[in-house]
Amino acid sequence: MTEGIVKVRNLGKKYILVEGEDGSQYSVNTRQVAGVHVGDKVSFDPDPDESRGKKARNLKKADYA
């Protein structure tokens, strides 16, 4: 899993942009995510298919102990 921070949350266009720890931006459809807001630290799996840009899968708030 990769970690990152939510940078943009656009409910009108139904997407979230996450800046990964590698400095890349990943998009996620808001239908796949609930309760995530700008500034939240998240973990996700980068989608290996980058034909339409970098996407994240399995996005969830990062767990910190």
C-alpha positions, 0 to 999 in steps of 0.5 A, a space after each residue: 500500500 502507498 500513503 498520501 494526502 487528499 489534496 482535492 475533493 470535487 463532489 460535483 465532478 465526483 472525484 478526489 485527488 490524492 498526492 502520493 508519497 512518491 509526489 504523483 497525483 492519483 484520482 479516485 471516484 467518490 463513489 468508492 470512498 466515504 468519509 474522506 476529506 481534504 487534508 486527510 492522510 490515506 492509504 491506497 493501491 496504485 492502479 497498474 493500468 495508467 492508460 487514462 492517468 494514475 488512479 488509486 484503488 482501495 483508498 481508505 483513511 490511514 491507520 495510525 497507532 
